[in-house]
Amino acid sequence: MQHARYGDPEGRSVTPQEFIELAGPRYREAGTLPYCPSCRQPVFVYGVHSTAVASRFQHFELPEDADPLDDCPLADRSGRLGGIVPDGWDEARGRQLRAAFFEPENIRNFYAFCLAMCRRGNLPTQKWAKMLERADRKGIWRYAGMPLWVVPYVLLTLENFTATSKTDGEYAFHFVLDKPKGASASALWLSPEKCRLKKVFASNGEAVTAEDNPYPVSLEALRAKAGDTAWISDALLARLVAPA
């Protein structure tokens, strides 16, 4: 990670060299720390005085029992979150985007889309709440330039699911964003025709057999999959909004 926030999660963006110049090599003792712009947790400077490795900011190790999906996309130690690395951040717009997400018409469409992608019975409201919690901790809303309709595509990559079929019995699956190699999250809206949302078996990463898998990435595709949302009752809507 080449940039972090200086001294505070809201601090200015600095490189490792700039951080050490400002805070000094004993910055931990002084209580001045660098913070990740995504998860907003403290990180540390690595290799700033080395000629053998490139200097960078690095996350501290996760607890051994931590869920890989609770990792930061900028660390991505499991490889599950590499598809959602941002190009930059927009704090003010992020607050607006999150508020817009929870508007009744939007959240109806977004939940209906996610439920249709998972199939009925595979997305209880508890999992929905967990997806939103992870989105908050990772700062998904603050991704610079991200349109509102992209958020549900990202949300689906933040949870694990189970389903049952006549051929496979009960199986575990999750979603991955199939994008051009090395592309950041911005490819989802800058070149969506090159991207797909793919459902894969947790056991081997192979695509689940279905006529709509992988699924297109677009606002039109989202609306088509969501369909008519009149079935979402006011009581269910309240449970969907509750995590806000």
N, C-alpha and C positions, 0 to 999 in steps of 0.2 A: 504494500500500500504506500503510495508516494505522497499522499497528503493527509494531514490530520488537523483537528481543531486545537488551537493553542490555549491551554490552561482551563478550558471550559467547553462543554458540548456545543455552545453557541459561539465559541471563539473564532478568530479568523483562521483561514486555511494557511498552513505552512508546510514546507518540505522538511524532511529530517534534518538537513543542514541548517535551515532557518530556525528550527525549533531549538537545536543545541546552541546556536549563537545567541538566542534570546534567553533561554532558560538555564544554560550551562550544563556541563556533564553530570552534575549532582542534582539534577532536577527533581528526582524522587524525594530526596531529603528536604528539598526546599518546598515540596508540596505542589509544584507546578507540573502538571501532567498533560500529555497529548491525548486527545479523544477521537475515537472513530467517528466519521461523519455519518455513518449508516446506523450502527447500533448505539452510538453515543456512550460507549463504555471506554474506560481508560485503555490505552495501548502503550507500547514502549518502543524506543528507538533501537534499531538493530543495524550494525555494520557501518555506522557513520564515520568511524575512523579506520575502516578496513580498506585495503586495496584488493582484497581477494573476492569480496562480495559487494553487490550494490546495496547502498543504504536504503532502508525502508522503515515504515512503522509496522509493527507486528502485534497481533492479538495475543493475549495470554491464553494458556491452555484451557480447554473446556474440562469441566468435571468428568470423570470417567463414566458416570451414569447419565450424562446429558444426551438429550435427543439431538441427532445431527440437524434436524430441521430448526432447532433453536439456535443454530450457529448464525454468525453474521455472513451475509453474501460476500463481503470483502475478505473474509477469511476462508470460508467454504472448505473446511477440512475434510468433508465427506464427499465432495463432488456433486452433491444434490442441488446446490444453489448457484452454480456457475452461470446459469441462464438468466439470472436477474441482477447482474452487476450494472449499476447505472453509469452514465457519462458525467453526471453532475447533480447538483441539488438546487431546489428552489423552495425555501422555507415558507414564504408567504403563500405561494400557490399551493403548496402542500396542505396547508390548513383549509384552503378553499376546496381542494379536491376531496379531502376527507369529508367535509360537511356535505358536499354534493352527493357523495356516495350514499349517504344515509337518508337522502330524500326519498320518500315513500315509493314513487314510481321507479326510481333508479334501483333501489335495493330489491324491489320485487323482481325486476328484470335480471339483475345480477345473481340473485339466489336461484331463480328458476333456471338460468343458464347453467350454473354450477351443478344443480341437482340433476338436470338432464344429462350433463356430461358424466356424472358419477352413476347415474341410474337411480330410480326411486329406491328408498330404503338404505342407500349407502352414504347419505349426507345428513345425519341428524344435526340438530341445531347446536349441539355441543361441539361438533367438529367445525361447524361454521364459525362459532365463537373463537375456537382455537386458531383458525386461519386468520381471523381479524386481529387477534392478539399478536400473532407473529408478524403480521404486516405492520403493526404499530411499532414493535420492537426493532424491526429492520428499517423503518423509515421509508417504506414503499411509497407512501403518499407524496414524499418530497422529491421524488425522481424528476429531474428537470425535463420538461417537455412532454411528460407522459399524459396521454389523453385518459379521460375517465373510463372509457370502455375497455381499456387494457387491464385495469385493475383486477377484474375477475379472472382473467387468464393467469395472472401472476398468483392470485390467491390459491388457485387449484394446485399449484406446485408446492404449497406450504403445509400439506397434510398427507397422511397415509390412509388408504381406504381398503375395505374388504368387500367382496361381492360373491355371489354364488351363481354358477351356471350348470346346465345339464351335462356339459362335456368336461368341465374342469373342476366341478364341485366348488367348495369355498376356496377363494384365492385372495391374496393381497395384491394391491396395485397402487400405483401413484402416477402423477402426470409430470411430463418433462416438456420443456419448450425446445422444439427442434428448430434451430436457427443456423445461419451460415457460421462456419467455424470461426471462433474468435470474436464474434459479434457481441456487443453489449445489449442490454435490455432495450435500447432505443431502436433496434432493428424491428421490434414488434410493431412500432407505428411508422417508422421511416421506410421500411421495406417489408410490409406484412405479407406480400405475395411470396416471399422467400421463407416464411415461417409457418410452423404448424404446432398445434398442441397435441401431444401424443400420450396416450394411455399405455403404460407398460406394466408387465408383471414384476412384482417386487423381487421375486426369486431369481430372475435372470436378465431383467431389463429388456426382454423381447416385447414387441408390440402386441397388445391384446387384439385378438381378431374381432373386428367389427367394421361394418360398411362405412362408418363415419370416423374411423381412426386411421391416420391422424386427422385432426379437425382444423379447418382454416382459421386464420387469425384475422378477424375484421369485425367492424361494428355490425355489418349486415349478417355475418355468420352468427354472431352472438344473439341478435334479435331473432333469427330463424330458430335457433336451438331453444331459446327461452320460451317462445310461443306465447300463448295467451296466459296471463298471470292472474286472471280473475279468481282462480282457485285459492290464492293466498289470502287467508282470512286476516282480519284485523288482529286477532290474537297471535297468529303466527308472525305477522309483521312486527308486532311488539317484541317478540322473542328474538327476531333477527336484528332489531335495532338495539336491543338491550346492551350488547357489548360496548356501544358508543358511550 
